[in-house]
Amino acid sequence: MEDNPHNRSGLPPFTLTGIPGLETSQHWMFLLLGPLYTVSIVGNALILFIIKEEQSLHQPMYYFLSLLSVNDLGVSFSTLPTVLATYCFQLREISFNSCMAQMFFIHLFSFMESGILLAMSFDRYVAICNPLRYATVLTDTRVLHMGITVIIRSFCVVFPLPFLLKRLPFCKANVLSHAYCLHPDLIRLPCGDISVNNIFGLFIVISTFGLDSALIFLSYVLILRSVLAIASREERLKTLNTCVSHICAVLIFYVPMVGVSMAARYGRHAPKYVHTLMSLVYLFVPPMLNPVIYSVKTKEIRRRLLKILLGTKF
């Protein structure tokens, strides 16, 4: 009989968990998550298709929206394999390296989403506060550079995480709280000193999520000041309406993320299903709602989407 790979590599596997207490009867959970995946994948794919085909949407705001849709697809495909295996096939064990890879991609796309939302807030700031300079400030080249910067920054902050975990000893039952691998969940399992991991984790959260959210808030303070200077009430509402989709995207990303972080740090005595449900909201709701929000609020996307759904010719 072949030796257990865990014994050869010295790297322990992890046990994934679905809904605590319902591990043997949770096939029904995929009846909920399946439609969420479908809406997310189909919705974001349609957004990308519509922006590619609709010439009027070839402008910075929608380039950033395209990047957001690609990122949301990445989030969905990062969690899909283990969620499907855990809820549908009861395959709950995942190898150490596979878990590290999944954790890397989930957090990579999470940090990227924060950076993309910041870039979109800058787009709204320039469009409202400096409309005459919009075309010269947000050129195609500058938009491309901003997108590449977001990707590189996210890669650099997430890249050390698997290696910092890999150096630690794991000497107890490595049961995770979710059907996927998240860093806050993994960091509580090692037996060794995790001070470096905690310090580095706090540093990257403050330097990315903290900084991004502060800059987004500042951009909207400046936007609001500029809008209040407009004499016409109708014009003020029309201008603010161009920001509604982005504000919703920011809220549905940051509110669940803060909830998950607070629960991981201060809610250790809360029921396990609370952590599970909060992480599900964090990972499933933004990719599903973003295409819905932008389809409802953007006239060009809505019109093109109706043409596709009704089967009319373009």
N, C-alpha and C positions, 0 to 999 in steps of 0.2 A: 504493500500500500504506500502511496506517495506521502511524503512528509507534509505536515501542515505548513503552508507558506508563512504563516505568522511566526512559527518557530525558526524558519530559515532567515527571515528578514529581521526579526526582532521588533517589527512594527505591529502594534495591535490593531485588529479590526474594531469597528464601532458598530453598535446596535442602534438602528433607527427606531423611532417610536412614532406612532400615529397619534390618535386621541388617547390620553392616559385612561386606563381602565376598560377600554373598548378595543384592545389590540386584536382580539380574535373575531370581532364582528363589526368591522369598520369598512366593509366593501362599499357601503352606501355613501361613504364620504366622498368617493370619487364621482358620485352622481352630482355632487355640488361643485367639486373642483374641476371636473371635466368641462362643464359649460364655461367656467371662468377662464380656463386655458383656451377654449375655442374662441371666445369673444376677444381675448387678448391677442392671440396669434392672427386670427382673421382680421380683426379691427386694425391692428398695426400694419399688417401687410397691405390692407386696402389704403391706409393713409399714405404709405410709401408709393403705391401704384398711382394714386390720384395726384400726388405732388409731382411725380415724374411725368405724368401725361398732361397735366394742366399747366400751360405755359404761364398763366397769370400768377401761379404760385411759385415761380422760380425767383424767389427773393429771400433775403436773410432769415426772416422770421420762420419761413417754412423749411429752409435748410436745417435750422435748429430743431424744428419739429420732426423732420426726417431722422435726425440723429437720435432724438428722444424715442422715436418709434423703434429704431434698430436696437436701442438700448433695452427697451421694454421686451422686445422679442428675446434678447439675450437673457434677461431675468427669467422669463417663462421657460426657455429651453434649459436653463441651468438647473432648475428644480424639478422639471418634468420626469427625468429617469427614475430618481429615487422615490418621488411621490407615487408614481405609477407602480413601482415595485413594492412599496410598503403597503399601499391601500388596496391594490388589486390582486397582487400575487403573494403577499405575505413574505416577501424576500427582504428581511430586515437587516441583514449584515452587509456592511460596506467596508472595503479594505481601507487601510490608513491613507495610502496615496490617492485613492479615488475620492476619499472624503476631503483631503487637503485641496485637491483640484476643484471640487465642487465649491468648497468654501471660498477659494480664490476667485472664481468667476462670479459667485453671488455678490461678494463684497466689491469686486471690481466694477460690476454694473451699478451697484448701489452708489459708490463714490462718483461714477461717471454721471449718473442721473442728477446728483447734486450740482456738479459742474455745468451740466447742460442747462439746468434751470437757472443758474447764475448767468450764463451767457444769454439766455432768453430774456432775463430781466434787464440786462444791458441793452439788448435790442429794443425793448419797450422804452427804456429811458431815453435813448437817442431819438427814437421815432417821435416821442412826445415833447421832450425838452429841447431837442436840436433838430427839428424836422428838415431844415434846409441843408444840413450837413449829413443827413442820413446816408445818402448814396455814396458820399466820399469817405465817411467813417467806416461803414460796414460794406466794404467791397467783398467780392467773392473770395479773393485771396486772404483777406483778414478773417472772414468767416471760417475758411479752411484752417488757418493757423489756430484760431480759437478752438476748433473741434479737435485738432491734433494735440493741443496743449491739455485739454480736458482728459484725453485718453492717456497721454504720457504721465500726467500727474496721478491719475487713478492707479495706473500700473505700478508706479514707483512706491506709493504708500501701501499697496496691498501685497506686493511681491515678497517682503520679508516675513509676512505672517506665517506661512507654512513652515519656513525654516526655523522660526522662533519656537513653534510648537514641536517640531521634529526633534529638537535637542532635549526636550523634557522627558522624564520617565513616566510611563503610564502603568500603574500597578494595581488598579482596581477595575471593577466592572465598568466598561466604557459604554454606558447607555446614554444616548442623546435624547434630548427632550422633543425633537422634531423629526420629520421625515426627510430632513436634509441637514447639511452641515453648516452651522453658523459659528463664527468665532466666539461670541459671548458664551455659547453653549459648550464649545470645546475647551475653553480656557479653565473651566472649573474642574476638569477631569484629571490633569497631571498631579503627581505626588510631589514633584520638586518645587523649587522656588519660582513663582511666576511674576515676580516683581517687574522684571524687564518687560515681559509681555503686557502687563497692566499699564506700565508707564508709556510704552510705545503705542498701545491701543488708545489711551487717553489723548496722547499727542496728536495722532492722526485724526481722531474724531474732532478735536478742537480746531486743528489747522485746516480741515476740509469742511465738514458739516457746520462747525461753529462759524468759521470765517465766511463761508458761502451764504449761510442764512443771515448773517449780519449785513453783508453787502446787498443781498436781495432786499432786506428791510430798508436799508439806506436808499436804494434806488427807488423804492416806492414812496419814501418820504419826499424825495426830490420830484418824483412824478406828481404826487398829490399837490405839492406846492405850485408846480407849473399849471396843473389843471385848475386849481382854485383861482388862478390869475385870469382865466378865461371868463369873459363877461357873460356870454350866453349860457343859460342853464342847459339847453339842449346840446350845445357843443361840448359842455363839460361831461354830460352823461355819455355822449357818443365817443368821446376820447377815452373815458374810463372803461367803456364797454370793450375796447380793444385789448384790455388787460385781464378781463374776467377769466378767460381760459387759462392763462398762465397762473393767475392767483389760485385757481382751483387745483391746478397741477402741483403747485408748491405746497398747498395745504394737505392734499391727499398723500404726498410723499413724506413731509416732515412730521406731521402729527402722529402717524403710526410709528415712524422711526423713533421719535422721542419716547413714545409709549413703550416700545420694545426695550430701549436702553434703560429706562427707569425701572421697568419690571426686572430686567436682568441684574441691576445693581442693588435695588432696594426692595424688590418684591420676592425675595427668596422663600418666604413663608406662604406666599400666595398659592392657591391650588395650581397644579401643573397645567390643567386645561386652559388657565388664563394665559400663560406664556405661549401655549400652542396656538390659541386663537389670535393673539396679538401678532404673532409672527406670520400667521396666515394672512391677516389683514395687510401687514407691511409688505409682503412679497407678492400678493395676488391682486390687491385692489388697485394700486397705481397703474400697472400694465393694462388692466381691464378698463379702467375709467378714463385714462388719458385719451385714447382714440374716440371714445364716446363723447367726451366733453368737446374736443376739437371738431368733431363731426357736427355736433349740434350748434356750436357757436360760430363756425366759419362758413360763410355763405357759399364760397366756391367749392369747398369740400363737400358740404351738404348737397349741393346741386348735382355734383358729379356722382356722389354716392347713390342718390335717388335714381340717376340714370342707369347705374349698374344694377341696382336692385330691381328696377322695373323692366330691365332688359331692353331699353331703348338704344338706338344707335347713337354714337357720338357725333 
